[in-house]
Amino acid sequence: MRKTCSLIIIVLLFIGVGSWTEAATEAELTTTISTKQAEITKLEADIKAFQSSIAETQKKAGSLQDEIKEIDLTRQKLTKDITLTQKKIDASRLTLQKLRLDIADKSSDLARIKEATKVSLRQVQELDTLTPLVFLLSGQSWSEVWIDIAHLGKLSNQLITYSQTIIAYKNDLEYKENATKVEASHLTTLGSQLTDQKSLADTTKKAKDTLLTNTKNQQSTYQLLLADRLLKKQKVESEIAQAEAALRTIIDPSKLPSTGKGILAWPVTPVIITQYFGNTAFASQNSQVYNGKGHNGIDLGVPVGTAVGAAAEGVVTGTGNTDLTCAGASYGRWVLIKHFNGLSTLYAHLSLIKVAEGESVSRGGLLGYSGNTGYSTGPHLHFSLFASQGVSVGSLQSKVSGCGVYRLPLASYNSYLNPLSYL
């Protein structure tokens, strides 16, 4: 009996030493992770400053030098994005390392506790089978017998404590194993994001090189390019408007959800609305841009490279890039999603598309990154909402010089809905 009690003390001391070693290693990792988090916070502040500078430059848009400055700021911002993502990857790897170390230590401690429990349980069973006659025949004094009985009660209480410790360790292990899976998934996402950001930085550099080549760094040539873009845009939009005016769809209101906030999630953050739906002041003052029909969605001001998420669960109806048909004249890179509530959403002017036609997406799932493709006076996301009954991906033969066959979403006028009624 006394041997068993000594064993318990030794086991508890052994467990205590193991916990001390774990705490020391964990403290080092925690300090390193905190340092990484401080670096991440600093980078996020730098990126916010770049975003403010880009927004200010956009307000002065109109000159070649302003556009070049905007591109340069965007490249610098994307470089910061890349560094930030790398820091997040480093922090995520450290967190994974810490979790796996915790799991290894907890598993080792759990094994020791289980073994100690088995030994103690055998001793309890042995003592529990001894009768008073056996105690008397053993030659022990009554005082020694009562001491052993007391030890038996103490041992039983210790077994209860062991059992509770085993359950706690098991629950902690399960929690850490799940946390490891979540962190590993997060790390994979960050790795993919880093690749995307590097691609966007390369694309932005090419955009500047192309702009300088086409304009020969002359403001007069730049203005001619802008005028040509606007003229093509007006003609293409007119062709689209004629095609949509010919569409006749009877919308069944019962197949649409009731209007209300939160039915759709905002596709980007932060939310900065730069153009509202319908006959806004800008649309009225620039009827040539919208063919007198008003703005068919909302514009959200975000810098190039902002992640764009699905407004709700659904299926990708189509993706495309109108710049391949006629550069700078329409949506640029776009994605159309059909949701399960009777609504469809369009995301346009993207810099990079990350989904394929027919793919299922979750609410908030990554669709791509915002950009400045198509006809756009500055980086932003164009977001349109439709009654699914009246929109589909179609082909349109352009008669505009230098343009070919467009593939893009086409909808009857009564299919367009105000996104703000559902966001």
N, C-alpha and C positions, 0 to 999 in steps of 0.2 A: 504493500500500500504506500509506504513512505517513498519507495522507489518511483511509483507512478506520479506522486505529487512533485517529486524532483524533476521528472520528465516534462511535466506541464510547464514548470518554471523555465526550464531550458528552452522549450519550444517557443514560449512567449518572448524570451530574450532574443532568440534567433529571428523571430518575426520582426521584432523591434529594430534590430540591426538592418534588416532588409529594407524597412520603410525609411530609415535614415538615409541610406545610400540612394534610394529612389528620389527622396526630397532634394538632395544635393544636385543630382543630375537634372531634375525637373526645374530647379531654380535657374540653372544656367540657360536652359532652353527658353524658359519664360522671359528672362532678361533679353535674350537675342530676339525673340518674337516681339517684345515691346519696342525694341530699337527699330525693327522693320516697320512696325505700325506707325511710329513717329515719322519715319521717312515717307511712308505712304500718305500720311496726313499733309506733309509739306508739299508733296507732288500734286495732290488734289487741289491745294490752294494755288499752286502755279498754273495748273490747267484752267482753273476758274478765271484767273487773271487773263490768260490767253483768250478765253472765250469772250470776255468783256472787250478786249482789244479788237477781236474779229468783228464783234457786233458794231463797234464804233466805226470801223473801216467800212462796213457795209452801208452805213448811213451816208457816207461820202462817195458811194459808188458812182461811177460815171467816167472815170479816167483810167487809162491803161495802168498807170503807176499804182492807183488804188487797188486794182484787181491783182496786180503782181504782189503788192503788200499783203493782201488778204490770203493769197496762196502761200506766201512765205510764213505768215502767222499760223496758217492751218498746218503746214509741215512741222513747224516748231511745236505746235500743240500735239500733233500725232506722235512726235518724238517723245514728248513727255508721257503720252498715253502708253507708249511701248515700255518706257522705263518704269512707269507705275505698275503695269501688268507684270513685269519681271519681278518687281519687289513683292507683289502679291503672290506670285508663284513661289518665291523664296520663303515667304512667311507661311504659305500653305504647306510646303515641304517640311519646314520645321515643326509645324503643328502635327503633321502626320508622324514625324519622327518621335515627338513627345507622346502622342497617343499610343504608338506601337511599343514604346518603352514602358509606358504605364501598363499596357496589356501584359507584357512579358513579366513585369514585376508582380502584378496582381495574380497572374496565373501561377507563378512560383509560390507566392504566399498561400494561395488557395490550396495548392497541392500539400504544403506543409501542414496547414490547418486540418485538412481532411485526414492526413496520416495520424496526426495527434489525436483526432477524434476517434479514429479506429482503435488506437491503443487504449485510450481512456474507456471506450465502450466495452472492450474486452475485459478490462479490470473491474468495471462495474458489474458486468455479468458474472464474473468469477466470485466476487464478494457477495453478490445477491443470492447465490446458490448455497452459501454457507449457513448451516443451521446453528442455533445456540449451543447444541451438543458438540458440534465440531469446534466451535470457539473454545468451549471448556476443555476439550481433549487436547487442544493445541498447546496447553500449558501457559497461555497468556493470562495475566492478571485482569481483574475486572476493569481496572483503569485503562489498561491497554486495549481491551475490547471496546470500551466506549470511545476511545480515541479513534479506532478504526471505523466505528460506525459514523462518527462525526466526519471522518475523511470521506466516507462513502457518500454522505449527503453533499459535501463540498464538491466531490467529483461529479455528482449528478447535475449540480448547478452549473459546473464548468461545461458539461456537455451541452446544456441548453444555450449557454453563451456561444460555444463553438458553432452550434447549429445556426444561430442568428447571424454570426459572423460570416459563415459560408453563404447564406442567402444574400447578405449585403454585398459580399465580394462578387457573387455570381451576377447580381443585378448591375453592379458597377462595370463588370466586364462586358456585359451585353450592351450597355450604354456606350462604352468606349469603342466597341467593335462597330456599332452603327455609326458613331461619329466618324470613325475612320473611313467608312464607305462614303459618307457624305463629303468628307474632305477630299478623298481621292477623286470623286466626281467633279468637285469644284476645281481641283487642280487640272483635270482634263479640259474643262471648259476654259480656264484661263490660258492653257496652252494653245487652244484653238483661236482664242481671241487675240493672242499675241501674233500668231501667223497672219490673221486678218489685218491687224493694225500695220504690220510691216508691208503688206500688200497695198494698203491704202496710202501709206507714205510714198511708196514707189509710184503709184498712180498720180498722186498730187504733183510729184516732181515732173512727171511726163506732161501733165497739164500745163505747167509753167513753161516747159521747153516748147511745147506746141504753140502756146500763145505767143511767145517771143518770135518763133519762126514765122507764124502767120502774119504778125503785125510788123515784123522787122523793128520792133521797139518804137514804132511811130504812133502817136496819138491819133492822127488823122486816119490811118489805116484801121486802127482799133474801132473808131466810130463807124467806119464803113462796115466792118464785120458785125457790129451791134445792130446796125440798121438792116443788114441782110438777114440776120437771125430773126429780128422782130417781124420782118415781112414774111419770111417762111412760116413763122409761128402763126401769124394771122391767117394765112392761106390754109395751113394744115388744120387749124382749129375750125375754120369755116367748113372744111370738108367733113370733119368729125361731127360738127353741129348738124349739117344736112343729113348725114347718115343716121344720127340719133333722132332727129325730128321725124324721120320716116318710120321709126319703130313705134309700134302700137302695142302697149301692154296694159291689160286690166289688172290692177293691183288689188288683191284680196286683203283688206286690213286685218282680217282674223288670223292671217298667217304671219303677222308681225307682232313683236312683243310690245307691250304698253310702254310708252316713253317713261324714262326715269333715270336718275343718276346711278352710275355704277353698273349698268347693264353691260357696258363696254369699258375696258380698261384703257387708260391713256397709252398710246404706243411708244412714247418717249418721255423721259424726264431730264431736266425740269420742263414743266409745261409753260411755254411762252407762245401765245397765239399772235401771229403777225398778220393774219388775214382771216376774216370770218366767212361764214357761208352765206351765199345769196347775193343780193344787190347791195353790197357794201359801198362805202364812199369811194374806195379805190376802184371797185368794179364799175361803178357809175361814171367815174371820171376817166376810165380807160376802157370804154365799151369795145374798142377795137381788139383788146386782148381777150375778152370773154364773149365776143360776138353778141353783146347785149343781153346775154342770158344769166349774167351774174356768176359768182365764183361757185364751182360745183363741189366744194369741200372746205376744209380749213387748212391753213398753213401753220406749222409749228416750227418756230425758229430754233434750230439746233445746229451746232457746228458739224462739219464733215467727220464721220466716224462714230457718231452716236448710235448705240445699239437700238434697233427698232423691234418692238415686240408685238405679237398678235393681240388684237383687242379682245379676242375671245377664242375659245376652242373652235376648231373648224378644219377645213381641207383646202389646200392650195388649188384654186381653180386654174390659175395660170401665172406665168412670169414672162417678162420680156424686156427689151431694150429698144425704145423707138429711135435712139441715136444711131443705131445700125442702119435705119432706113433714111432718116433725115436728121442730121446732128443739130441739137439745140432747138428743136421745134415742138416738142410735146412733153410726155411724161419722163423721158429718159428711162432709167431702170425702174421697173414697177413689179409689184406683187399683188394679186387679187385673192382674197380668202372668202370662202363661203362658210358661214357659221351655221350652227344647228338651230338657230332661233329665228330663221327667216331673213336675216341680215347678211350683207356681204360688205367687205371693207377693202379699200384700195390704198396702197402705200407707194408713193411715187417720188422721183428724183433721187433714188437710192444710189450709193456709190458701190455697194457690193450686195449681192443677193446670196442668201445662205439656205434657201429651201428650193425644192423642186416641185413641179406640177404633180398633183395627186398625193402629195405628202400630207399627213395629218399633223396638226400643230396644236399645242396647248395654249391656254390663256397666258400671255406674257412670253411665250416661246420666241426665240430669236428668229427673225425673218431676214435680217440683213442690217446694213448700216446706212445712216442718212448721208446725203451727199448734195451735189449741185448739178446733176445730169439733166438732160432735156432742156426745156426753156425754163430757166430759173434766174431770178435777179440776185440770188445769193443762196448760200447753203440753207436748206430747210427740208422738212418733210411735208409733202402734200398728202392729206388724209381725206378720202371720200367715203361716204356711206350710201349703200343702196338697199332697196328691197330686192332680195335675191331673185324674185320672180321676173324682174325686168332688166337684169344685167347678165352679160355673157362675154366671153373673149371672142372677138371677131377679126376679120381681115378687111383692110380698106386700101384700095388702090389709089395712091395719091397722083394727082396731076401736076403737082408742084415740080418745077424743074430740079433735077438732081435727087428727087425722092422716089421711092418705089412702093412696095406693098407693106402697109403697117399691120402689125398684130398687136391689138390693145383692147382693153375693156370698152364695150359699147353698151349704153343704157338708154332706155326711153326717159324723157324728161321727168315723168311722174315717178320714176324709180329712185331719183336722187332724194336723200333725206338729210336733215341737218344733224351732223354728228353730235353737236352739243346737247341734243335732246336725249342722248343715251349715254354719254360719257360721264 
